[in-house]
Amino acid sequence: MTPVILVTFAGRQTRMEILTQYIRRALDQGIIDEWHIWDFTRSADDHAWVTREFGPARYMGSKVPYQSAGTVSASASFRTSARIRHDLHIAVIPNDRPHECYEIVAGGWKNTHSVLRTISRDQLAHFERSTEQTVWSKPTPGILSPGRPNDVILSVDPAGAPILRINDVTIGTWPELDLSAGGTVQIRGGWGADLELGDVDARTRRYIGNPNEHLPYYQAYEYYATRFDEFRDAVFLKCDDDIVYLDIDKLDGFIQFRRANPHYFVVSANVVNNGVCAYLQQEAGSISSSVGDFERPPGGFGGTLWESAERAAKLHAYFLGEHGRTLALPQPVIDWTERQSINFIAWLGRDLLHMALPQGDDEHALTIGVPTFLGRPSAIYSDFTVSHLSFGPQERGWDPTPLIKAYEALMRSRLFPETEKPALRAAI
């Protein structure tokens, strides 16, 4: 099987809600098999939206605080499959005492000891432990296996005492605690140990990178590269969270082209509001000079479109006026050896061999660094169009709300034509 996996670095709610509608339709149609949402949000509101919208976390970096994972009661155990080397943290909040919290650390201290302690609710949000009270401690050498996912079962006996078993070994039973009313369960890694939950296997999966890192995206590439055997046969798509139009009828053709042309390192969609694509679109006569003159960005990076909100707005208005018509390139496929923006690209799982990227500029690495080293070109595919809302420099002093509303109208006219009759020009 060669699954198709879309990766999106999330996420700004106001920018991502339109994309969500397109991708869910692609999932429903079987064009995409999995959508991996990497939570690199920068605000609490956006994190809360991503959590609500995309459900339980599949993966958490070692610096990610507790995340909701389920419930436990006398009638239903909490079960999970945890890939972690050490320091598995499980927090339980009793339903009848919501201000209390118990924390179990299994395989702490480099997989040598386990403890049960009481902590305050606010300590769920950080790693500092200065006011906790240790209830129980026990040597548990080698309790967590690094070679396979660990089977974790937290249950409650008839008297209300919690019991923790890992890999068929009872870690502890605590009759001094009362969970007869059940409780909610949260989970995390920590102290250098990332955590992956194998039972979170929905088609849409949430991955949480370590917070507050500059240029954090290397974490996603490292995740896939270190799981090469699992993903070697996949086709990967990667798109920005502010893709506001996607020609869903042409998406499968883009994927099939990517599959059939393994000599390209990455293949880009034909992107509206992308400096290289705008230059090529105008070269082909797809953009009138009345919209503006779009030069070839020096070395494929930057340029007047990249830095100008006014030029971006005019280009978006032109595309919306064309009602999503493809702005064709000079040829069906353009070989490209300079840098280009990676707003929507595809690569093959076999190339994860070369994608353990260091922290830094992933765009340069994927379109210049690695392809140059390997002596392989990249490409831009003309017949699959997406629209990218904005680059950072374009957002200075610019309110894109009218454009977002217009793209929402275009999305509804494409995906839900029986219920919507948008007036695109009036919305701009």
HELIX and SHEET records of a PDB file:
HELIX    1   1 GLN A   13  ASP A   28  1                                  16    
HELIX    2   2 ALA A   44  PHE A   54  1                                  11    
HELIX    3   3 GLY A  108  ASN A  111  1                                   4    
HELIX    4   4 ARG A  121  ALA A  125  5                                   5    
HELIX    5   5 TYR A  218  ALA A  225  1                                   8    
HELIX    6   6 PHE A  228  PHE A  231  1                                   4    
HELIX    7   7 ILE A  248  ALA A  260  1                                  13    
HELIX    8   8 GLY A  275  GLU A  283  1                                   9    
HELIX    9   9 SER A  289  VAL A  291  5                                   3    
HELIX   10  10 PRO A  298  GLY A  300  5                                   3    
HELIX   11  11 THR A  304  GLU A  307  1                                   4    
HELIX   12  12 ALA A  309  GLY A  321  1                                  13    
HELIX   13  13 GLY A  349  HIS A  354  5                                   6    
HELIX   14  14 ASP A  362  HIS A  364  1                                   3    
HELIX   15  15 ALA A  365  GLY A  369  3                                   5    
HELIX   16  16 VAL A  370  LEU A  374  1                                   5    
HELIX   17  17 GLY A  392  GLU A  395  5                                   4    
HELIX   18  18 THR A  401  LEU A  415  1                                  15    
HELIX   19  19 LEU A  424  ALA A  427  1                                   4    
SHEET    1   A14 VAL A 169  THR A 173  0                                        
SHEET    2   A14 PRO A 162  ILE A 166 -1                                        
SHEET    3   A14 ASN A 150  VAL A 156 -1                                        
SHEET    4   A14 PHE A  78  ARG A  83 -1                                        
SHEET    5   A14 LEU A 195  LEU A 197 -1                                        
SHEET    6   A14 ALA A  57  MET A  60 -1                                        
SHEET    7   A14 THR A 204  ILE A 208  1                                        
SHEET    8   A14 GLU A  34  ASP A  39  1                                        
SHEET    9   A14 VAL A   4  ALA A  10  1                                        
SHEET   10   A14 VAL A 235  ASP A 240  1                                        
SHEET   11   A14 PHE A 344  LEU A 348 -1                                        
SHEET   12   A14 VAL A 267  VAL A 272 -1                                        
SHEET   13   A14 SER A 378  HIS A 388  1                                        
SHEET   14   A14 ILE A 243  LEU A 246 -1                                        
SHEET    1   B14 VAL A 169  THR A 173  0                                        
SHEET    2   B14 PRO A 162  ILE A 166 -1                                        
SHEET    3   B14 ASN A 150  VAL A 156 -1                                        
SHEET    4   B14 PHE A  78  ARG A  83 -1                                        
SHEET    5   B14 LEU A 195  LEU A 197 -1                                        
SHEET    6   B14 ALA A  57  MET A  60 -1                                        
SHEET    7   B14 THR A 204  ILE A 208  1                                        
SHEET    8   B14 GLU A  34  ASP A  39  1                                        
SHEET    9   B14 VAL A   4  ALA A  10  1                                        
SHEET   10   B14 VAL A 235  ASP A 240  1                                        
SHEET   11   B14 PHE A 344  LEU A 348 -1                                        
SHEET   12   B14 VAL A 267  VAL A 272 -1                                        
SHEET   13   B14 SER A 378  HIS A 388  1                                        
SHEET   14   B14 VAL A 333  TRP A 336 -1                                        
SHEET    1   C 6 GLN A  67  VAL A  72  0                                        
SHEET    2   C 6 GLY A 183  ARG A 188 -1                                        
SHEET    3   C 6 LEU A  88  PRO A  94 -1                                        
SHEET    4   C 6 TYR A 102  GLY A 107 -1                                        
SHEET    5   C 6 HIS A 113  THR A 118 -1                                        
SHEET    6   C 6 GLN A 133  PRO A 139 -1                                        
END                                                                             
